[in-house]
Amino acid sequence: MVIKQMNHPPPPQTPISSASPEDSPSMVSFWESFAYWLKLGFISFGGPAGQISMMHQELVERRRWISENRFLHALNYCMLLPGPEAQQLATYIGWLMHGIKGGIMAGILFVLPSLLILIALTWIYVVYGNVPLVAGILYGIKPAVTAIVVFAAYRIGSRALKNNVLWALAALAFIAIFVFEVPFPFIVLGAAILGFIGGRVAPEKFRMGGGHGDGGHKSYGKALIDDDTPTPDHLRFKWSRTLAFLVVGLVIWASTLGLLMTQFGWEGALTQMGWFFTKAALLTFGGAYAVLPYVYQGGVDHYQWLTAPQMIDGLALGETTPGPLIMIVAFVGFIGAWTKAVFGPESLALAGILGATIATFYTFLPSFLFIFLGGPLVETTHGDIKFTAPLTGITAAVVGVVLNLATFFAYHVLWPMGVQGQFEWFSAILGIAAFIALFRFKIGISQVIVACAVVGLGYSLIIPLIVK
């Protein structure tokens, strides 16, 4: 998908592998691979671009576990799927190296550290969020998050909207969700239908650009999984294996959801989380920013698991922790289970931990199935206009949806008490400065958030002294 495409990390001028390029790397044990994926889970900052860059540098350039072309081939495939492409790429490479257990291990370790960190931070947030120190930090972070979402809308639009037809589709999506409050799934479905029709009527308007190609990639020497390494048997398409994966995946999903329904009822908060985040996982074409409006609609408006300001705070925590940005679902699950007190007022922390775990489990379960189940099939459709045109339509619509999300955040940051309340001029200045830092000076998201947090804390501590 266009929305997911990004510039691949530029190779350094000299290979950084410690071994001679002519020597083939030695076989990698399961536990050596385990140690790498565990380490990556704790340091995978920078969003998908940064995470993919880390994997490229370590696995392609330094360790030479996989060749440049095979790495990009796997990445191209993951970019066609809904869900976090960096986590799916880790799952794919783990599967390529060590089969099913390798894929499961790599995919889980890519997410698990982020889940544990977010659970700890969210607990601190709900217990100490009203402490002046924490409140001051969040005061500075909120306008930064607004700027980040505006910048995301610009960045996505500049890549995706290549002609007036796609611009019009983005505008229609914005009007649909902002004016008429059309649910996000219907916008995705409508955009896919329009893309399918457009791919037949005006295919030149719906072709994806910027393919990765195969030419010009630097060789870092022989790789363990090289360009000419035969595809392992466990990656080849077989109907029996496909059916087995499908049955196992559905059984895991249905049995766990059934257990929640047995314990808490269909209308129980935890059961509804399982159902809601399953649907969210299937709508994440375009990455986390594309699905955030749907999570907001469900978590804030429909289920009332959390408030709008809490949603902004959750995005801030997600931006500053390792792992995929979609891990904000863990924050939503924690706050929702805590708010609904699913285990009573004496066990709020336990409820929050289980809510975060359930949200994460159902969000990422489909990603594993897409890799194990659909890889050989989806690869055959790459470049086929009948398949890519609907995705191009969805990509264009996502731009309008993300712009709506930016509008929503800006409203709640600048008018926290509503339009009848006081305008937050300092937040506006800080948000504009954060956007300039991102757009003009290319400063990283984490650095912008930290800087805004420091400024917000200083402002919140100084103003009371001036007023006195």
C-alpha positions in Angstrom: 0.0 0.0 0.0 1.2 3.5 -0.7 0.4 4.6 2.8 2.8 2.1 4.2 5.6 2.7 1.8 8.7 4.4 3.2 12.2 5.0 2.2 14.3 2.0 3.0 17.3 2.7 5.2 20.2 3.9 3.1 23.1 1.4 3.4 26.4 2.7 4.9 29.4 3.2 2.7 31.1 0.1 4.0 29.7 -3.2 5.3 29.6 -3.5 9.1 29.6 -7.2 9.2 32.4 -8.5 11.4 32.9 -11.5 9.1 34.5 -11.5 5.6 31.8 -10.9 2.9 33.1 -14.0 1.1 32.4 -16.2 4.2 28.9 -17.6 4.7 27.6 -16.8 8.2 27.3 -19.8 10.5 23.9 -21.3 11.3 21.9 -19.4 13.9 20.4 -21.3 16.8 16.9 -20.7 18.0 18.1 -19.2 21.2 20.5 -16.9 19.5 17.6 -15.6 17.5 15.5 -15.4 20.7 18.1 -13.1 22.3 18.1 -10.8 19.3 14.3 -10.4 19.1 14.1 -9.9 22.8 16.7 -7.1 22.6 14.9 -5.5 19.7 11.6 -5.5 21.6 13.2 -3.2 24.2 14.9 -0.8 21.8 12.5 -0.6 18.8 11.7 3.1 19.0 11.1 5.4 16.1 7.9 3.9 14.6 7.9 1.4 11.7 10.6 3.3 9.7 13.0 3.2 12.7 12.1 -0.4 13.5 12.6 -1.6 10.0 15.8 0.3 9.7 17.1 -1.4 12.9 16.3 -4.8 11.5 17.9 -4.0 8.2 21.1 -2.8 9.8 21.4 -5.8 12.2 20.1 -8.7 10.1 21.1 -7.7 6.6 24.3 -5.6 7.1 25.9 -6.9 10.3 24.8 -10.4 11.0 23.9 -11.3 7.4 21.1 -13.6 8.4 19.1 -12.6 5.3 20.1 -10.9 2.1 19.0 -7.5 1.0 16.6 -8.7 -1.7 15.0 -11.4 0.5 14.5 -8.8 3.2 12.8 -6.3 0.9 10.8 -9.1 -0.7 9.4 -10.0 2.8 8.8 -6.3 3.6 6.9 -5.7 0.3 4.6 -8.6 1.3 4.0 -7.3 4.8 3.1 -3.9 3.4 0.2 -5.4 1.6 -1.4 -6.6 4.8 -3.5 -4.8 7.5 -1.6 -4.5 10.7 1.8 -3.3 11.9 4.3 -4.1 9.1 7.4 -4.0 11.3 6.0 -6.7 13.7 4.8 -8.7 10.7 8.2 -8.5 9.1 9.8 -9.7 12.4 7.3 -12.6 12.4 8.1 -13.4 8.7 11.9 -13.5 9.2 11.5 -15.5 12.4 9.3 -18.0 10.5 11.7 -18.1 7.6 14.6 -19.0 9.9 13.0 -21.3 12.4 9.6 -22.3 11.2 6.3 -21.7 13.1 8.0 -21.5 16.5 10.5 -19.0 15.2 7.7 -16.8 13.8 5.6 -16.9 16.9 8.7 -16.2 19.1 9.8 -13.2 17.0 6.4 -11.7 16.7 5.6 -12.0 20.4 9.0 -10.6 21.6 8.5 -7.7 19.2 5.4 -6.7 21.2 5.8 -8.2 24.8 8.3 -5.6 26.2 6.1 -2.8 25.0 3.1 -4.3 26.6 4.9 -4.7 30.0 6.2 -1.1 29.8 2.8 0.3 28.9 1.1 -1.6 31.7 3.5 -0.1 34.2 3.2 3.5 32.7 -0.6 3.3 32.5 -0.8 2.3 36.2 1.4 5.2 37.1 -0.8 7.4 34.9 -4.1 6.4 36.5 -2.7 6.5 40.1 -0.6 9.6 39.9 -2.0 11.4 36.9 -3.3 14.3 39.0 0.0 14.9 40.7 1.2 18.4 39.6 4.5 17.0 38.3 2.7 14.4 36.0 0.0 16.8 35.0 2.6 19.4 34.0 4.4 16.8 31.8 1.2 15.8 30.1 0.2 19.4 29.6 3.3 19.8 27.4 2.9 16.5 25.6 -0.7 17.0 24.4 0.1 19.7 21.9 3.1 17.7 20.7 0.8 14.7 20.0 -1.6 17.0 18.1 1.4 18.2 16.0 2.5 14.6 15.4 -0.9 13.6 14.1 -1.1 16.7 11.8 2.4 15.8 10.5 1.3 12.2 10.0 -1.6 13.4 7.9 0.7 15.6 5.8 3.3 12.8 5.4 0.7 10.2 4.4 -1.1 12.6 2.0 2.1 13.6 0.2 2.8 10.0 -0.6 -0.7 8.7 -1.3 -2.6 11.5 -3.0 -0.9 11.5 -6.5 -3.9 12.9 -8.5 -7.2 14.8 -8.1 -9.3 11.7 -7.9 -7.4 10.5 -4.8 -7.6 14.0 -3.3 -11.4 14.0 -3.8 -11.6 10.6 -2.2 -9.7 11.8 0.8 -12.0 14.9 1.1 -15.1 12.7 0.9 -13.7 10.5 3.7 -13.0 13.6 5.9 -16.6 14.9 5.3 -18.1 11.5 6.0 -16.4 11.1 9.4 -16.3 14.7 10.5 -19.7 16.0 9.4 -21.9 12.8 9.2 -20.0 10.7 11.8 -19.9 7.7 9.5 -18.3 4.7 11.3 -14.7 4.0 10.2 -15.4 0.5 8.8 -18.0 1.9 6.4 -15.6 4.5 5.2 -13.0 1.7 4.5 -15.6 -0.4 2.7 -16.8 2.5 0.6 -13.3 3.5 -0.3 -12.5 -0.1 -1.3 -15.5 -0.3 -3.5 -14.7 3.0 -5.2 -11.1 1.9 -5.7 -12.3 -1.4 -7.2 -14.5 0.5 -9.7 -11.8 3.1 -10.3 -9.3 0.4 -11.0 -11.5 -0.8 -13.9 -12.6 2.6 -15.2 -9.5 4.7 -14.7 -6.7 2.3 -13.7 -4.0 4.9 -14.2 -5.5 6.9 -11.3 -5.3 4.0 -8.9 -1.9 2.5 -9.6 0.5 2.2 -6.7 3.8 4.0 -7.2 7.1 3.7 -5.6 7.6 -0.1 -5.7 10.8 -1.4 -4.1 12.2 -3.1 -7.1 15.2 -5.4 -7.1 17.8 -3.4 -8.8 20.5 -1.4 -7.3 20.6 -3.0 -3.9 24.0 -3.3 -2.3 25.4 -6.7 -1.4 26.8 -7.2 2.0 28.3 -10.6 1.2 26.8 -14.0 1.4 23.8 -14.3 3.7 22.5 -17.2 5.6 19.2 -16.9 3.7 20.6 -15.6 0.4 19.0 -14.6 -2.9 19.5 -18.1 -4.3 18.5 -20.0 -1.1 15.6 -22.3 -1.9 12.3 -21.4 -0.3 11.9 -23.7 2.7 9.1 -26.3 2.6 7.3 -24.6 5.5 6.8 -21.4 3.4 5.4 -23.2 0.3 1.7 -23.1 -0.3 -0.2 -26.3 0.5 -4.0 -26.5 0.9 -3.7 -28.9 3.8 -1.4 -26.5 5.7 -3.5 -23.5 4.9 -6.6 -25.3 6.2 -4.8 -26.3 9.3 -3.6 -22.8 10.0 -7.1 -21.4 9.4 -8.8 -23.9 11.8 -6.2 -23.5 14.5 -6.4 -19.7 14.3 -10.2 -19.7 14.4 -10.2 -22.1 17.3 -7.8 -20.0 19.3 -9.9 -16.9 18.6 -13.3 -18.5 19.2 -12.3 -20.4 22.3 -10.7 -17.4 24.1 -13.7 -15.2 23.2 -16.1 -17.9 24.3 -14.3 -18.2 27.6 -14.6 -14.4 28.1 -18.3 -14.6 27.2 -18.8 -17.5 29.7 -17.1 -15.6 32.5 -18.4 -12.0 31.9 -21.3 -12.3 29.4 -21.4 -11.0 25.9 -22.0 -7.4 27.1 -19.1 -7.6 29.6 -16.4 -5.1 29.1 -13.6 -7.7 28.6 -15.7 -9.7 26.1 -16.5 -6.6 24.1 -12.9 -5.7 24.1 -12.0 -9.0 22.5 -14.7 -8.5 19.8 -13.9 -4.8 19.2 -10.1 -5.2 18.9 -10.5 -8.1 16.6 -12.4 -5.8 14.2 -9.8 -3.1 14.7 -7.0 -5.5 13.8 -8.7 -6.2 10.4 -9.0 -2.5 9.6 -5.4 -1.4 10.2 -4.6 -0.7 6.5 -2.2 2.2 6.6 -0.8 1.7 10.1 -1.8 2.8 13.5 -2.8 6.4 12.6 -5.4 4.9 10.2 -7.1 2.8 12.8 -6.9 5.3 15.7 -10.1 7.1 14.7 -11.9 3.7 14.9 -10.4 3.0 18.3 -11.5 6.5 19.4 -15.0 6.0 18.1 -15.3 2.7 19.9 -13.3 3.4 23.1 -14.5 7.0 23.7 -17.9 7.4 22.1 -19.5 3.9 22.0 -18.1 2.0 25.0 -16.9 5.0 27.0 -13.9 3.1 28.3 -11.9 6.3 28.5 -12.3 10.0 27.8 -11.0 12.1 24.9 -8.2 13.7 27.0 -7.1 10.2 28.1 -7.0 9.0 24.5 -4.5 11.8 23.7 -2.5 10.9 26.8 -2.5 7.3 25.7 -1.2 8.2 22.2 1.6 10.2 23.9 2.6 7.2 26.0 2.5 5.0 22.8 4.8 7.4 21.0 7.4 7.3 23.7 7.6 3.6 24.3 9.2 0.9 22.2 7.1 -1.3 19.9 4.4 -0.6 17.3 2.3 2.6 17.9 -0.8 0.5 17.7 0.2 -0.6 21.2 -2.0 2.3 22.3 -4.7 -0.4 22.4 -3.0 -1.7 25.6 -3.5 1.7 27.2 -7.2 1.7 26.0 -7.7 -1.8 27.4 -6.1 -1.0 30.7 -8.1 2.2 31.2 -11.3 0.6 30.1 -11.1 -2.4 32.4 -10.0 -0.1 35.3 -12.9 2.4 34.6 -15.5 -0.4 34.4 -14.0 -2.1 37.5 -14.6 -5.5 36.0 -13.3 -7.3 39.2 -14.7 -4.8 41.6 -13.1 -1.7 43.2 -10.6 -3.8 45.2 -8.9 -5.2 42.1 -8.6 -2.3 39.7 -4.9 -3.0 38.9 -5.7 -6.7 38.1 -8.6 -5.6 35.8 -6.3 -3.1 34.0 -3.6 -5.7 33.4 -6.1 -8.2 32.0 -7.7 -5.5 29.9 -4.4 -4.5 28.4 -3.5 -8.1 27.7 -6.8 -8.9 26.0 -6.6 -5.8 23.8 -3.1 -6.7 22.7 -3.9 -10.4 22.1 -6.8 -9.7 19.8 -5.1 -6.9 18.0 -2.1 -9.0 17.1 -3.6 -12.5 16.6 -4.6 -11.7 13.0 -1.1 -10.5 12.2 0.3 -14.0 12.9 -2.4 -15.6 10.8 -1.8 -13.3 7.9 1.9 -14.3 7.8 1.3 -18.1 8.4 -1.8 -18.3 6.3 -1.8 -15.8 3.5 1.9 -15.3 2.6 2.1 -17.5 -0.6 -1.3 -16.3 -1.8 -0.9 -12.6 -1.2 2.5 -12.5 -2.9 1.0 -13.7 -6.1 -1.3 -10.6 -6.2 1.5 -8.0 -5.8 1.2 -5.5 -8.6 -2.2 -6.8 -9.8 -4.4 -3.7 -10.4 -7.5 -5.7 -9.5 -6.1 -6.2 -6.0 -4.1 -3.0 -5.5 -6.8 -0.5 -6.7 -9.1 -1.1 -3.7 -6.1 -0.7 -1.4 -5.2 2.6 -3.1 -8.7 3.8 -2.5 -8.5 2.9 1.2 -5.1 4.7 1.4 -6.6 7.9 0.0 -9.6 7.7 2.4 -7.2 7.2 5.4 -5.7 10.6 4.7 -9.1 12.2 5.3 -9.7 10.1 8.4 -6.3 11.0 9.9 -6.9 14.7 9.3 -10.2 14.3 11.2 -8.2 12.7 14.0 -5.9 15.7 14.0 -8.9 18.1 14.2 -10.3 16.1 17.1 -7.1 16.3 19.0 -6.6 20.0 18.3 -10.1 20.8 19.6 -9.6 19.0 22.9 -6.1 20.5 23.4 -6.9 24.1 22.5 -10.4 24.2 24.1 -10.3 21.7 26.9 -13.4 23.1 28.5 -15.3 23.4 25.1 -15.5 26.4 22.7 -17.2 28.4 25.5 -14.1 28.0 27.7 -10.7 29.6 27.6 -8.5 29.2 24.5 -5.1 27.5 25.4 -2.8 30.0 23.7 0.3 28.4 25.2 -0.7 24.9 23.9 -1.2 26.5 20.4 2.2 28.0 20.4 3.8 24.8 21.7 1.9 22.7 19.1 3.0 25.0 16.2 6.6 24.8 17.4 6.4 21.0 17.6 5.1 20.8 14.0 7.9 23.1 12.7 10.4 20.9 14.5 9.0 17.8 12.8 8.4 19.4 9.4 11.2 21.9 8.9 14.1 20.5 11.1 13.3 16.8 10.8 13.6 16.3 14.6 12.6 12.8 15.8 9.2 12.3 17.4 10.7 11.1 20.7 12.9 14.2 21.0 10.0 16.5 20.2 7.8 14.9 22.9 10.5 15.0 25.5 11.2 18.7 24.7 7.5 19.6 24.9 7.2 17.7 28.2 10.0 19.7 29.7 8.6 23.0 28.5 5.1 22.0 29.7 6.3 21.1 33.1 8.3 24.3 33.4 5.3 26.4 32.3 2.9 24.6 34.7 5.2 25.2 37.6 6.0 28.8 36.8 2.5 30.1 36.1 1.1 29.4 39.6 4.0 31.3 41.1 3.4 34.3 38.8 -0.4 34.3 39.6 0.4 34.3 43.4 
